[in-house]
């Protein structure tokens, strides 16, 4: 999966509290040594106007945060299945005694 340098440039600018414009995107891309297409920078700058990045990032992170919570009950069930060590040892001894009569 190729990571889009233009989107990263936009996130970097947003994180630095800078305006996301065609020129600022081009400057970040050039500083990173990435290839620059002015038309693509212009389209992205227009597309992100008015976008609430904080809400967008929260929404994108929610499925990831929900996954560990869903796994927690399965771990709990594993703990419930633990055998008493004394019972396990008795069963093992019984199995050995049947082998050697």
The first five atom37 places (N, CA, C, CB, O) and aatype in JSON, in Angstrom:
{
  "aatype": [20, 20, 20, 20, 20, 20, 20, 20, 20, 20, 20, 20, 20, 20, 20, 20, 20, 20, 20, 20, 20, 20, 20, 20, 20, 20, 20, 20, 20, 20, 20, 20, 20, 20, 20, 20, 20, 20, 20, 20, 20, 20, 20, 20, 20, 20, 20, 20, 20, 20, 20, 20, 20, 20, 20, 20, 20, 20, 20, 20, 20, 20, 20, 20, 20, 20, 20, 20, 20, 20, 20, 20, 20, 20, 20, 20, 20, 20, 20, 20, 20, 20, 20, 20, 20, 20, 20, 20, 20, 20, 20, 20, 20, 20, 20, 20, 20, 20, 20, 20, 20],
  "atom_mask": [
    [1, 1, 1, 1, 1],
    [1, 1, 1, 1, 1],
    [1, 1, 1, 1, 1],
    [1, 1, 1, 1, 1],
    [1, 1, 1, 1, 1],
    [1, 1, 1, 1, 1],
    [1, 1, 1, 1, 1],
    [1, 1, 1, 1, 1],
    [1, 1, 1, 1, 1],
    [1, 1, 1, 1, 1],
    [1, 1, 1, 1, 1],
    [1, 1, 1, 1, 1],
    [1, 1, 1, 1, 1],
    [1, 1, 1, 1, 1],
    [1, 1, 1, 1, 1],
    [1, 1, 1, 1, 1],
    [1, 1, 1, 1, 1],
    [1, 1, 1, 1, 1],
    [1, 1, 1, 1, 1],
    [1, 1, 1, 1, 1],
    [1, 1, 1, 1, 1],
    [1, 1, 1, 1, 1],
    [1, 1, 1, 1, 1],
    [1, 1, 1, 1, 1],
    [1, 1, 1, 1, 1],
    [1, 1, 1, 1, 1],
    [1, 1, 1, 1, 1],
    [1, 1, 1, 1, 1],
    [1, 1, 1, 1, 1],
    [1, 1, 1, 1, 1],
    [1, 1, 1, 1, 1],
    [1, 1, 1, 1, 1],
    [1, 1, 1, 1, 1],
    [1, 1, 1, 1, 1],
    [1, 1, 1, 1, 1],
    [1, 1, 1, 1, 1],
    [1, 1, 1, 1, 1],
    [1, 1, 1, 1, 1],
    [1, 1, 1, 1, 1],
    [1, 1, 1, 1, 1],
    [1, 1, 1, 1, 1],
    [1, 1, 1, 1, 1],
    [1, 1, 1, 1, 1],
    [1, 1, 1, 1, 1],
    [1, 1, 1, 1, 1],
    [1, 1, 1, 1, 1],
    [1, 1, 1, 1, 1],
    [1, 1, 1, 1, 1],
    [1, 1, 1, 1, 1],
    [1, 1, 1, 1, 1],
    [1, 1, 1, 1, 1],
    [1, 1, 1, 1, 1],
    [1, 1, 1, 1, 1],
    [1, 1, 1, 1, 1],
    [1, 1, 1, 1, 1],
    [1, 1, 1, 1, 1],
    [1, 1, 1, 1, 1],
    [1, 1, 1, 1, 1],
    [1, 1, 1, 1, 1],
    [1, 1, 1, 1, 1],
    [1, 1, 1, 1, 1],
    [1, 1, 1, 1, 1],
    [1, 1, 1, 1, 1],
    [1, 1, 1, 1, 1],
    [1, 1, 1, 1, 1],
    [1, 1, 1, 1, 1],
    [1, 1, 1, 1, 1],
    [1, 1, 1, 1, 1],
    [1, 1, 1, 1, 1],
    [1, 1, 1, 1, 1],
    [1, 1, 1, 1, 1],
    [1, 1, 1, 1, 1],
    [1, 1, 1, 1, 1],
    [1, 1, 1, 1, 1],
    [1, 1, 1, 1, 1],
    [1, 1, 1, 1, 1],
    [1, 1, 1, 1, 1],
    [1, 1, 1, 1, 1],
    [1, 1, 1, 1, 1],
    [1, 1, 1, 1, 1],
    [1, 1, 1, 1, 1],
    [1, 1, 1, 1, 1],
    [1, 1, 1, 1, 1],
    [1, 1, 1, 1, 1],
    [1, 1, 1, 1, 1],
    [1, 1, 1, 1, 1],
    [1, 1, 1, 1, 1],
    [1, 1, 1, 1, 1],
    [1, 1, 1, 1, 1],
    [1, 1, 1, 1, 1],
    [1, 1, 1, 1, 1],
    [1, 1, 1, 1, 1],
    [1, 1, 1, 1, 1],
    [1, 1, 1, 1, 1],
    [1, 1, 1, 1, 1],
    [1, 1, 1, 1, 1],
    [1, 1, 1, 1, 1],
    [1, 1, 1, 1, 1],
    [1, 1, 1, 1, 1],
    [1, 1, 1, 1, 1],
    [1, 1, 1, 1, 1]
  ],
  "atom_positions": [
    [[0.84, -1.18, 0.0], [0.0, 0.0, 0.0], [0.89, 1.24, 0.0], [-0.96, 0.0, 1.22], [1.73, 1.41, 0.88]],
    [[0.7, 2.09, -0.98], [1.49, 3.3, -1.07], [0.84, 4.4, -0.23], [1.64, 3.75, -2.55], [-0.37, 4.62, -0.3]],
    [[1.65, 5.09, 0.54], [1.17, 6.17, 1.39], [1.2, 7.46, 0.57], [2.04, 6.31, 2.69], [2.19, 7.78, -0.08]],
    [[0.1, 8.19, 0.6], [-0.02, 9.41, -0.19], [0.69, 10.58, 0.5], [-1.5, 9.76, -0.43], [0.29, 11.01, 1.58]],
    [[1.74, 11.08, -0.14], [2.53, 12.17, 0.42], [1.71, 13.46, 0.54], [3.76, 12.42, -0.44], [1.96, 14.27, 1.43]],
    [[0.74, 13.65, -0.34], [-0.08, 14.86, -0.3], [-0.94, 14.9, 0.96], [-0.97, 14.94, -1.56], [-1.07, 15.94, 1.6]],
    [[-1.51, 13.75, 1.31], [-2.32, 13.7, 2.53], [-1.47, 13.91, 3.77], [-3.07, 12.37, 2.63], [-1.88, 14.58, 4.72]],
    [[-0.28, 13.32, 3.77], [0.62, 13.52, 4.9], [1.05, 14.98, 5.0], [1.85, 12.62, 4.76], [1.16, 15.52, 6.1]],
    [[1.28, 15.6, 3.88], [1.64, 17.02, 3.89], [0.5, 17.85, 4.48], [1.98, 17.51, 2.47], [0.74, 18.78, 5.25]],
    [[-0.73, 17.51, 4.12], [-1.88, 18.24, 4.65], [-1.99, 18.04, 6.16], [-3.18, 17.78, 3.96], [-2.26, 18.99, 6.89]],
    [[-1.79, 16.81, 6.64], [-1.85, 16.54, 8.07], [-0.72, 17.26, 8.82], [-1.78, 15.04, 8.34], [-0.92, 17.76, 9.93]],
    [[0.45, 17.3, 8.22], [1.57, 18.0, 8.83], [1.26, 19.49, 8.96], [2.85, 17.8, 8.0], [1.51, 20.09, 10.01]],
    [[0.73, 20.07, 7.92], [0.37, 21.49, 7.97], [-0.71, 21.75, 9.02], [-0.11, 21.98, 6.59], [-0.64, 22.72, 9.76]],
    [[-1.7, 20.88, 9.07], [-2.77, 21.03, 10.05], [-2.21, 20.91, 11.47], [-3.87, 19.98, 9.82], [-2.58, 21.69, 12.35]],
    [[-1.33, 19.94, 11.68], [-0.71, 19.76, 12.99], [0.14, 20.93, 13.42], [0.12, 18.52, 13.0], [0.3, 21.19, 14.61]],
    [[0.69, 21.66, 12.46], [1.5, 22.84, 12.74], [0.66, 24.11, 12.77], [2.61, 22.98, 11.7], [1.2, 25.21, 12.85]],
    [[-0.65, 23.96, 12.71], [-1.59, 25.09, 12.7], [-1.31, 26.07, 11.56], [-1.53, 25.84, 14.02], [-1.42, 27.28, 11.72]],
    [[-0.94, 25.5, 10.4], [-0.7, 26.3, 9.2], [-1.86, 26.1, 8.25], [0.64, 25.92, 8.52], [-2.53, 25.06, 8.27]],
    [[-2.11, 27.09, 7.42], [-3.18, 26.98, 6.42], [-2.77, 26.0, 5.33], [-3.5, 28.38, 5.81], [-1.62, 25.99, 4.88]],
    [[-3.71, 25.18, 4.92], [-3.44, 24.21, 3.87], [-3.81, 24.84, 2.53], [-4.23, 22.88, 4.1], [-4.99, 24.95, 2.18]],
    [[-2.79, 25.25, 1.81], [-2.98, 25.86, 0.49], [-2.14, 25.08, -0.53], [-2.58, 27.38, 0.51], [-1.31, 24.24, -0.17]],
    [[-2.38, 25.37, -1.77], [-1.59, 24.75, -2.83], [-0.11, 25.02, -2.61], [-2.02, 25.26, -4.22], [0.71, 24.1, -2.69]],
    [[0.24, 26.26, -2.33], [1.64, 26.63, -2.15], [2.27, 25.98, -0.92], [1.77, 28.14, -2.06], [3.42, 25.55, -0.95]],
    [[1.5, 25.9, 0.19], [2.07, 25.29, 1.39], [2.25, 23.78, 1.2], [1.16, 25.57, 2.62], [3.23, 23.21, 1.68]],
    [[1.32, 23.14, 0.51], [1.48, 21.71, 0.21], [2.71, 21.47, -0.66], [0.22, 21.17, -0.49], [3.49, 20.56, -0.4]],
    [[2.87, 22.29, -1.68], [4.02, 22.16, -2.58], [5.32, 22.36, -1.81], [3.93, 23.18, -3.74], [6.29, 21.64, -2.03]],
    [[5.35, 23.34, -0.9], [6.56, 23.6, -0.12], [6.93, 22.4, 0.75], [6.37, 24.85, 0.76], [8.1, 22.03, 0.84]],
    [[5.94, 21.79, 1.39], [6.19, 20.62, 2.24], [6.68, 19.45, 1.39], [4.92, 20.22, 3.03], [7.64, 18.77, 1.75]],
    [[6.01, 19.22, 0.27], [6.4, 18.11, -0.6], [7.82, 18.29, -1.14], [5.41, 17.98, -1.76], [8.6, 17.34, -1.19]],
    [[8.16, 19.51, -1.56], [9.51, 19.77, -2.06], [10.54, 19.59, -0.96], [9.6, 21.18, -2.64], [11.62, 19.04, -1.19]],
    [[10.21, 20.04, 0.27], [11.13, 19.89, 1.39], [11.38, 18.42, 1.71], [10.59, 20.61, 2.63], [12.46, 18.05, 2.17]],
    [[10.38, 17.59, 1.47], [10.51, 16.16, 1.74], [11.15, 15.42, 0.57], [9.15, 15.55, 2.04], [11.46, 14.23, 0.67]],
    [[11.35, 16.11, -0.54], [11.94, 15.47, -1.71], [10.96, 14.64, -2.5], [13.09, 14.62, -1.29], [11.36, 13.79, -3.29]],
    [[9.67, 14.88, -2.3], [8.63, 14.13, -3.01], [8.34, 14.79, -4.35], [7.34, 14.02, -2.16], [8.52, 16.0, -4.49]],
    [[7.89, 14.02, -5.32], [7.5, 14.62, -6.61], [6.26, 15.49, -6.41], [7.23, 13.51, -7.68], [5.38, 15.17, -5.6]],
    [[6.2, 16.57, -7.16], [5.11, 17.54, -6.99], [4.3, 17.68, -8.26], [5.67, 18.91, -6.57], [4.84, 17.86, -9.35]],
    [[2.99, 17.6, -8.1], [2.06, 17.9, -9.18], [1.19, 19.06, -8.69], [1.18, 16.64, -9.58], [0.39, 18.89, -7.77]],
    [[1.35, 20.22, -9.3], [0.63, 21.4, -8.85], [-0.88, 21.2, -8.89], [1.01, 22.6, -9.69], [-1.59, 21.66, -7.99]],
    [[-1.38, 20.53, -9.91], [-2.83, 20.33, -10.03], [-3.35, 19.48, -8.87], [-3.17, 19.65, -11.38], [-4.42, 19.76, -8.33]],
    [[-2.61, 18.46, -8.5], [-3.03, 17.6, -7.39], [-3.0, 18.38, -6.07], [-2.11, 16.35, -7.29], [-3.88, 18.2, -5.22]],
    [[-2.0, 19.23, -5.89], [-1.92, 20.06, -4.69], [-3.1, 21.03, -4.62], [-0.58, 20.84, -4.65], [-3.66, 21.26, -3.55]],
    [[-3.46, 21.59, -5.76], [-4.59, 22.53, -5.82], [-5.9, 21.83, -5.47], [-4.68, 23.17, -7.21], [-6.7, 22.35, -4.71]],
    [[-6.11, 20.64, -6.03], [-7.34, 19.89, -5.78], [-7.45, 19.53, -4.31], [-7.39, 18.6, -6.65], [-8.51, 19.67, -3.71]],
    [[-6.36, 19.07, -3.71], [-6.38, 18.7, -2.3], [-6.62, 19.92, -1.42], [-5.07, 18.02, -1.91], [-7.39, 19.85, -0.46]],
    [[-5.97, 21.03, -1.72], [-6.16, 22.25, -0.93], [-7.62, 22.69, -0.96], [-5.26, 23.39, -1.46], [-8.16, 23.12, 0.06]],
    [[-8.27, 22.58, -2.1], [-9.69, 22.93, -2.22], [-10.57, 21.91, -1.48], [-10.11, 23.02, -3.7], [-11.56, 22.28, -0.85]],
    [[-10.19, 20.65, -1.56], [-11.01, 19.59, -0.97], [-11.02, 19.63, 0.55], [-10.51, 18.25, -1.43], [-12.01, 19.23, 1.16]],
    [[-9.94, 20.09, 1.17], [-9.88, 20.07, 2.64], [-10.38, 21.35, 3.29], [-8.47, 19.81, 3.07], [-10.39, 21.46, 4.52]],
    [[-10.78, 22.31, 2.48], [-11.33, 23.54, 3.06], [-12.59, 23.2, 3.86], [-11.65, 24.6, 1.96], [-13.51, 22.58, 3.33]],
    [[-12.61, 23.6, 5.11], [-13.78, 23.37, 5.95], [-13.84, 21.98, 6.58], [-15.0, 23.59, 5.15], [-14.79, 21.68, 7.29]],
    [[-12.84, 21.14, 6.33], [-12.83, 19.81, 6.92], [-12.39, 19.9, 8.38], [-11.9, 18.85, 6.12], [-11.39, 20.55, 8.69]],
    [[-13.14, 19.25, 9.27], [-12.79, 19.21, 10.68], [-11.88, 18.0, 10.89], [-14.07, 19.14, 11.6], [-12.36, 16.88, 11.05]],
    [[-10.58, 18.23, 10.88], [-9.61, 17.14, 10.97], [-9.7, 16.4, 12.3], [-8.21, 17.67, 10.77], [-9.51, 15.19, 12.35]],
    [[-9.98, 17.12, 13.38], [-10.06, 16.48, 14.69], [-11.17, 15.43, 14.7], [-10.31, 17.54, 15.79], [-10.96, 14.31, 15.16]],
    [[-12.35, 15.78, 14.2], [-13.46, 14.84, 14.16], [-13.18, 13.68, 13.2], [-14.76, 15.55, 13.75], [-13.52, 12.53, 13.47]],
    [[-12.56, 13.99, 12.09], [-12.21, 12.97, 11.11], [-11.24, 11.95, 11.7], [-11.61, 13.62, 9.86], [-11.42, 10.75, 11.51]],
    [[-10.23, 12.42, 12.41], [-9.25, 11.52, 13.01], [-9.85, 10.71, 14.17], [-8.04, 12.31, 13.49], [-9.5, 9.55, 14.36]],
    [[-10.75, 11.33, 14.94], [-11.42, 10.59, 16.01], [-12.27, 9.46, 15.43], [-12.3, 11.54, 16.86], [-12.26, 8.35, 15.95]],
    [[-12.99, 9.75, 14.36], [-13.84, 8.74, 13.73], [-13.0, 7.61, 13.15], [-14.71, 9.38, 12.63], [-13.41, 6.45, 13.19]],
    [[-11.86, 7.93, 12.61], [-10.99, 6.91, 12.03], [-10.35, 6.05, 13.11], [-9.91, 7.56, 11.17], [-10.07, 4.87, 12.88]],
    [[-10.11, 6.61, 14.29], [-9.46, 5.87, 15.37], [-10.43, 5.03, 16.18], [-8.73, 6.83, 16.28], [-9.99, 4.12, 16.89]],
    [[-11.72, 5.29, 16.12], [-12.68, 4.57, 16.94], [-12.7, 3.06, 16.67], [-14.06, 5.14, 16.72], [-12.7, 2.3, 17.64]],
    [[-12.72, 2.58, 15.43], [-12.73, 1.12, 15.23], [-11.48, 0.45, 15.81], [-12.83, 0.81, 13.75], [-11.56, -0.68, 16.28]],
    [[-10.36, 1.13, 15.78], [-9.13, 0.57, 16.32], [-9.24, 0.48, 17.83], [-7.92, 1.42, 15.91], [-8.79, -0.51, 18.42]],
    [[-9.81, 1.48, 18.47], [-9.95, 1.48, 19.92], [-10.98, 0.45, 20.37], [-10.34, 2.87, 20.43], [-10.86, -0.09, 21.47]],
    [[-11.97, 0.16, 19.57], [-13.01, -0.8, 19.94], [-12.52, -2.24, 19.86], [-14.23, -0.62, 19.05], [-13.05, -3.1, 20.56]],
    [[-11.54, -2.52, 19.05], [-11.05, -3.89, 18.89], [-10.5, -4.49, 20.18], [-9.98, -3.93, 17.82], [-10.87, -5.62, 20.5]],
    [[-9.64, -3.8, 20.94], [-9.17, -4.39, 22.19], [-10.29, -4.62, 23.2], [-8.1, -3.51, 22.8], [-10.23, -5.58, 23.96]],
    [[-11.29, -3.77, 23.21], [-12.41, -3.95, 24.13], [-13.18, -5.22, 23.79], [-13.34, -2.73, 24.1], [-13.66, -5.91, 24.69]],
    [[-13.31, -5.53, 22.53], [-14.01, -6.73, 22.12], [-13.21, -7.98, 22.47], [-14.29, -6.69, 20.62], [-13.79, -9.04, 22.7]],
    [[-11.91, -7.88, 22.51], [-11.06, -9.03, 22.82], [-11.04, -9.33, 24.31], [-9.65, -8.78, 22.32], [-10.73, -10.46, 24.7]],
    [[-11.35, -8.38, 25.15], [-11.28, -8.56, 26.59], [-12.16, -9.7, 27.09], [-11.67, -7.28, 27.28], [-11.69, -10.49, 27.91]],
    [[-13.42, -9.85, 26.66], [-14.23, -10.97, 27.16], [-13.63, -12.33, 26.82], [-15.63, -10.88, 26.61], [-13.76, -13.27, 27.61]],
    [[-13.0, -12.47, 25.67], [-12.4, -13.74, 25.29], [-11.26, -14.1, 26.25], [-11.88, -13.68, 23.85], [-11.09, -15.26, 26.61]],
    [[-10.49, -13.1, 26.66], [-9.42, -13.35, 27.61], [-10.0, -13.79, 28.95], [-8.55, -12.09, 27.79], [-9.43, -14.65, 29.62]],
    [[-11.11, -13.2, 29.32], [-11.75, -13.53, 30.58], [-12.2, -14.99, 30.59], [-12.93, -12.6, 30.85], [-12.07, -15.68, 31.6]],
    [[-12.72, -15.45, 29.46], [-13.18, -16.84, 29.36], [-12.01, -17.8, 29.51], [-13.88, -17.07, 28.01], [-12.16, -18.87, 30.09]],
    [[-10.85, -17.44, 28.99], [-9.67, -18.28, 29.12], [-9.29, -18.45, 30.59], [-8.49, -17.69, 28.32], [-8.91, -19.54, 31.02]],
    [[-9.41, -17.38, 31.34], [-9.07, -17.45, 32.75], [-10.01, -18.37, 33.51], [-9.11, -16.06, 33.37], [-9.59, -19.05, 34.44]],
    [[-11.28, -18.41, 33.12], [-12.26, -19.25, 33.79], [-11.98, -20.73, 33.59], [-13.65, -18.92, 33.31], [-12.37, -21.54, 34.43]],
    [[-11.31, -21.11, 32.52], [-11.06, -22.5, 32.19], [-9.82, -23.06, 32.88], [-10.93, -22.66, 30.69], [-9.48, -24.23, 32.67]],
    [[-9.14, -22.28, 33.7], [-7.95, -22.77, 34.38], [-8.32, -23.9, 35.33], [-7.24, -21.63, 35.14], [-9.29, -23.79, 36.09]],
    [[-7.54, -24.98, 35.28], [-7.8, -26.13, 36.14], [-7.07, -25.96, 37.46], [-7.36, -27.43, 35.45], [-6.08, -25.24, 37.56]],
    [[-7.59, -26.64, 38.45], [-6.94, -26.69, 39.74], [-5.65, -27.51, 39.56], [-7.88, -27.31, 40.84], [-5.72, -28.63, 39.04]],
    [[-4.5, -27.0, 39.96], [-3.24, -27.73, 39.77], [-3.26, -29.12, 40.42], [-2.09, -26.92, 40.31], [-2.67, -30.06, 39.89]],
    [[-3.91, -29.25, 41.55], [-3.95, -30.54, 42.24], [-4.73, -31.56, 41.41], [-4.59, -30.4, 43.64], [-4.34, -32.72, 41.33]],
    [[-5.83, -31.12, 40.8], [-6.63, -32.02, 39.96], [-5.84, -32.44, 38.72], [-7.95, -31.34, 39.55], [-5.89, -33.6, 38.31]],
    [[-5.13, -31.51, 38.14], [-4.35, -31.81, 36.95], [-3.25, -32.82, 37.28], [-3.74, -30.53, 36.35], [-2.98, -33.73, 36.5]],
    [[-2.62, -32.66, 38.43], [-1.55, -33.57, 38.85], [-2.11, -34.97, 39.11], [-0.85, -33.03, 40.1], [-1.48, -35.96, 38.76]],
    [[-3.29, -35.03, 39.74], [-3.93, -36.32, 40.02], [-4.29, -37.04, 38.72], [-5.19, -36.13, 40.89], [-4.1, -38.25, 38.61]],
    [[-4.79, -36.3, 37.75], [-5.15, -36.89, 36.47], [-3.9, -37.42, 35.75], [-5.88, -35.86, 35.59], [-3.94, -38.48, 35.13]],
    [[-2.81, -36.68, 35.84], [-1.57, -37.12, 35.21], [-1.04, -38.38, 35.88], [-0.51, -35.99, 35.27], [-0.58, -39.31, 35.21]],
    [[-1.11, -38.42, 37.2], [-0.64, -39.6, 37.94], [-1.49, -40.82, 37.61], [-0.66, -39.33, 39.47], [-0.98, -41.94, 37.49]],
    [[-2.78, -40.6, 37.48], [-3.69, -41.7, 37.13], [-3.37, -42.25, 35.74], [-5.17, -41.23, 37.19], [-3.39, -43.46, 35.51]],
    [[-3.08, -41.34, 34.83], [-2.72, -41.75, 33.47], [-1.43, -42.55, 33.45], [-2.59, -40.53, 32.57], [-1.32, -43.54, 32.72]],
    [[-0.45, -42.13, 34.24], [0.82, -42.85, 34.31], [0.65, -44.23, 34.94], [1.85, -42.05, 35.1], [1.26, -45.2, 34.5]],
    [[-0.2, -44.31, 35.98], [-0.39, -45.6, 36.66], [-1.08, -46.61, 35.73], [-1.22, -45.42, 37.95], [-0.85, -47.81, 35.83]],
    [[-1.94, -46.1, 34.82], [-2.58, -47.02, 33.89], [-1.6, -47.55, 32.85], [-3.75, -46.33, 33.2], [-1.78, -48.65, 32.32]],
    [[-0.56, -46.78, 32.56], [0.46, -47.22, 31.61], [1.36, -48.31, 32.21], [1.31, -46.03, 31.17], [1.73, -49.27, 31.53]],
    [[1.69, -48.13, 33.48], [2.64, -49.05, 34.09], [1.99, -50.07, 35.0], [3.66, -48.27, 34.87], [2.69, -50.87, 35.63]],
    [[0.66, -50.07, 35.1], [-0.14, -51.06, 35.8], [0.21, -51.28, 37.17], [-0.06, -52.29, 35.15], [-0.41, -52.1, 37.84]]
  ]
}
